[in-house]
């Protein structure tokens, strides 16, 4: 019977990290299904979902955890079979604001109040145009709960964005 494992990885960034994990997964008969990984501040971090025959999952987990001896920390977060199909409409959110503390807190508060799930989020602070002020940018793929009108969510986001002088664009 197939088992689905989800784990996180974090290590000092260096060549060959993904190859080491992929080699272990393939070597134990696992199938790399999906992942999201990035280099942030000199660290390499990611989350990976794989499928493997249940008979081999203990061996796979042991081999992945043995990577800690090389400074590659693996944390198993789930061992559920399969995945639930997402419910509700999808939407995409783009936000740009002059950088200041609390932007993400304020926007995610609105999302949480409306029952919206964040499926993917990327943020960065960049240098602004001519003046060089720091700009906070966020891009998110969202899953709206069944019954939430995207226009209602957009209105709530625009109200919060106005309070912090941010430009928010919700695309459904």
C-alpha positions in Angstrom: 0.0 0.0 0.0 1.3 3.5 -0.9 2.1 5.9 1.8 2.5 9.6 1.4 5.2 11.3 3.4 5.7 15.1 3.8 8.9 16.4 5.3 10.8 19.6 5.7 14.5 20.1 5.1 16.8 22.9 6.2 20.6 23.2 5.8 23.4 25.6 5.0 23.1 26.1 1.2 25.6 24.2 -0.9 25.6 22.2 -4.1 24.2 18.7 -4.0 21.6 19.0 -1.3 18.6 18.1 -3.5 20.6 15.3 -5.2 21.3 13.7 -1.9 17.7 13.6 -0.9 16.5 12.5 -4.4 19.1 9.7 -4.4 17.8 8.4 -1.0 14.2 8.7 -2.1 14.7 6.9 -5.4 17.0 4.3 -3.8 14.3 3.2 -1.4 11.7 3.1 -4.2 10.0 6.4 -3.3 8.5 8.8 -5.8 9.1 12.5 -5.4 5.7 14.0 -6.0 6.0 17.7 -5.3 8.2 20.2 -3.4 8.8 23.9 -2.8 12.4 24.9 -2.0 14.3 28.1 -1.7 17.6 29.7 -0.6 17.0 32.3 2.1 19.8 34.1 3.9 22.4 31.5 3.2 20.1 28.7 4.3 18.4 26.2 2.0 14.8 25.3 3.1 12.0 23.2 1.6 9.1 21.0 2.0 8.7 17.8 0.0 5.9 15.3 -0.5 6.7 11.8 -1.7 4.9 8.5 -2.2 6.4 5.2 -1.2 5.4 1.6 -0.6 4.5 1.4 3.1 7.0 -1.5 3.5 9.9 0.8 2.7 8.8 4.0 4.5 10.7 3.2 7.7 14.0 2.7 5.8 13.4 5.9 3.9 12.7 7.9 7.0 15.8 6.5 8.7 18.1 7.3 5.7 16.7 10.8 5.5 17.2 11.4 9.2 20.8 10.2 8.9 21.5 13.2 6.8 21.6 15.3 10.0 25.2 14.0 10.5 26.0 16.2 7.5 24.1 19.2 8.7 20.9 18.5 6.7 18.0 18.6 9.1 14.9 16.6 8.0 11.7 16.8 10.0 8.8 14.5 9.2 5.6 16.4 9.4 3.0 14.0 8.1 2.4 10.5 7.0 -1.1 10.6 5.7 -2.2 8.5 2.8 -3.1 10.5 -0.3 -4.4 14.1 -0.2 -7.7 15.8 0.1 -8.9 17.6 -2.9 -9.1 21.3 -2.3 -12.5 22.8 -2.0 -13.6 26.3 -3.0 -12.4 28.7 -5.6 -8.8 29.7 -6.1 -7.5 33.2 -6.3 -4.2 35.1 -6.6 -3.2 38.0 -4.5 -0.5 40.6 -5.3 0.5 43.2 -2.7 3.0 46.1 -2.9 3.5 48.6 0.0 6.2 50.8 1.4 7.9 48.4 3.9 7.0 48.6 7.5 6.3 46.1 10.3 3.0 44.3 10.4 2.0 44.3 6.7 1.8 40.5 6.4 0.1 40.3 9.8 -2.6 42.7 8.7 -3.3 41.0 5.4 -3.2 37.4 6.8 -5.6 38.6 9.5 -8.2 39.4 6.8 -7.6 36.1 5.1 -8.0 34.2 8.3 -11.2 36.0 9.3 -12.7 35.1 5.9 -11.5 31.4 6.2 -9.1 31.7 3.3 -6.2 29.2 3.0 -2.8 30.3 1.7 -1.6 27.6 -0.7 1.6 29.4 -1.7 3.2 32.6 -0.5 6.3 34.5 -1.6 7.5 37.7 0.0 10.4 40.0 -0.5 11.7 43.5 0.4 13.2 45.3 -2.5 14.6 48.8 -3.2 11.9 51.2 -4.5 12.2 53.2 -7.6 13.8 56.7 -7.7 13.8 57.4 -3.9 15.2 54.0 -3.0 12.7 53.4 -0.2 12.2 49.7 0.7 9.1 48.1 -0.8 7.4 45.0 0.6 6.0 42.7 -2.1 3.9 39.6 -1.6 2.4 37.2 -4.0 0.0 34.4 -2.8 -2.1 31.7 -4.3 -5.2 31.3 -2.2 -8.0 28.8 -1.7 -11.3 30.5 -0.8 -13.8 28.6 1.3 -17.0 27.4 -0.4 -19.5 30.2 -0.4 -17.1 33.1 -0.1 -17.7 35.6 -2.9 -14.3 36.8 -4.2 -15.7 40.4 -4.4 -16.3 40.3 -0.6 -12.8 39.2 0.0 -11.4 41.9 -2.3 -13.4 44.5 -0.5 -12.1 43.5 2.9 -8.5 43.4 1.5 -8.9 46.8 -0.1 -10.1 48.3 3.2 -7.1 47.0 5.1 -4.8 48.0 2.2 -6.1 51.5 2.3 -5.3 51.7 6.0 -1.7 50.9 5.3 -1.4 52.6 1.9 -0.7 49.4 0.1 -1.7 48.3 -3.4 -3.6 45.0 -3.3 -4.8 43.1 -6.4 -7.0 40.0 -6.1 -7.5 38.0 -9.2 -10.1 35.2 -9.2 
